[in-house]
Amino acid sequence: MPIQFEIIDTPRLLLKKISPVEYAYVLDNYTDEQLAEFFDYTPELVARERDRRQQGISSFSSTLLYFMIVDKATGKTIGSAGYYRYYPAHARAEIGYILTDETYRQKGLVKEALPYIINYGFNTLNLNRIEAIVEPSNVPSLRIMQLFGFTKEGHLRQHYFSNGKYDDSVMFSLLKSEWATS
């Protein structure tokens, strides 16, 4: 069965929606090489996604919904953005984004994609709250939070374990009522 993607069209990008159904289908039916091409992932990222699939990509209370970011000019998948912890019962989700191809960074593409992703969250998913967790040293993401009106809620000490050490995070949120007025 070929996958039919919901697509959001921006000036320079196509945002192809991946729900748990499509995600499971590609992980179950594509080879590692096909996955690497499909998502523009390194072998390490393919292995991580397969591991996530084994652990379950959704649970009784949360799921994921994200969009592959595709460069219109080349047709190449250059990253993803969307909701990685989506709690429908609580009308909230955590937003995340990554450009996996470094040559596309610092070109305003996340800034272009994010309003569409935020609108989708508030208007299609009917979210009340969008959360973001950012590394304190990730200056570009901290700027994105400010640009789109996210409120800093706190500093999470030793929030995640990475590369053999515990790192901090900064928690942000954006409410539907705040987005509607901006």
N, C-alpha and C positions, 0 to 999 in steps of 0.2 A: 504494500500500500504506500503510495507516495505521500509525503508529508505536505499538507496544505498549511502554510504559515499565514497568520494575521500579520500584516505589514503596515507600519507607520512610515510615511514618506516625509523626510525633512529636506531642506535645500541640498545638502551634500550626502545624506545618508539614507539607508533603508534600515529600519528597526524591525527585525523578524522575531515575533513572539515565540518563546519556548515555554510551554507549560510542562507539568510533570508527564503528561501523556507523550508529547513529542520528544521530550528529553529521554524518557525510558525507551522509546522506540529506537532512537539513534544509538543509544548505548548498547541496546540488545542486538541490533542488526548491522552495525557498522564495525569494520575492522579498526585496529588502532591507527593505521595509516589514513583511513577514511575520516575517522574522528579528528585526527590532527589537521587534516585539510578543511573539514567542515567547520570546526571551531577556530581554526588557526592556532592550535595548541602545540606546545612542545610535548615530547614523549612524557615528561614528568607531569604535565598538566593532564594529559590523557589518563595516566595511571591514577592521579588524584580523583578525576571524575569517575572512573570505574570503581574506585574505592568508595566514593560517596554513594554511588548507585547501590553497592552491596549493603551499605549501612542504612539505606532508605533515603530518598530525596524528599519525602514528606512524612509527617507523623500525624497523630490524631489532632494536633492543635496548630501545626504550622506547615507551610509548604513553600514552594518557590515559584516565581514567575519572572522570567527575564527576557530580554531582547538581545539577539545577536546584532552587533553594530556592523553594518556592511557599507563599505565605501561605494557610492554609486558609480564613480568614474571607473573603478577597476573590477567591481563585483567581489572584492576580497573582504572576508570577515576580519575585522580589525580589533574586535573586542566585544564586550557585553555590558549591559546595564539593566537594572531591574530590581526586583524584590526577592531577597534571599531568605528572609524570615517573615513570612506573610501569615498573619493570624486573622483569618476572616471573621471569626467570632468576636474579635476585639477591635475590628476595623483599623488595624495598624500593621505596618510592615517596615522592615529595614531596607533601605535603598543601598545599592552598591553599584560600582561601575569600574571597568578596567579597559584600558586599551592595550591589548597584548602585543601589538606591533608598535615598537617604540618610534618608528619613523612618522607615525601619525600623532604623536603627542605634541603638546604645545601649539596646536593649530585651531583650538576652539571647538573641537568636535564634541567633547563631553558637554561643554556649555551649550552647544546646539542640540544635543540629544536630550539632555535632562529635563527641559520644560515639557517635552512630549511624554517622558516617563512619569513625571510628577502629575501631569494632567491625567494620564491614564490611571494612575493610582487613585487620585481623588474622584475622578468622574466615572471611570469604568469599574474599578474595584470597590468604589464607594468607601475609600479609606477616610478616617478622621485624622489619623496621625501617621506621619512618615518619619522614621528614625534613621539616623546615620551615625556610624561609629568610625572615627577617623584616628589614625596614628598622629600623635602630636607633632611629629617631624614632617608630615605630608603636607607641605605648604600649598601645593596646587589644590588639594581637596579642601583644605581649610578655607581657601579663597572661594571655592565653589559654594561651600556652606554659607558664607557671608553673602555672596552674590545672589543666591536664591532665597535669602531671608530665613535660613534655619537659625534656631535659637540654641546657643550652647547651654547644656543642662548640667554638665559636670565632667570631672576628670576621673576616669576609672583606673585605679592603680592596679598594676600587674594583672591586667585584664585578659591577656592571651599569651600563650607560650609559642615562641617562634625562634628558630635557630639557636636552641639551647638556652634561652633566657626568657624571662617574663617581661612583657612590654606593656606600657600604659596605652589607654585609648581616651578619646574625648567623645562624649555623647552629645548629639544634636537632635533637634526635632523640628518639624514643620507641621502646623495644624491646618486642616482644610480651611478654616475661617481666616487664617493668615494668608494663605495662598489666594483665596478668592478676592482679597482686598489689595493684593500687590499688583 
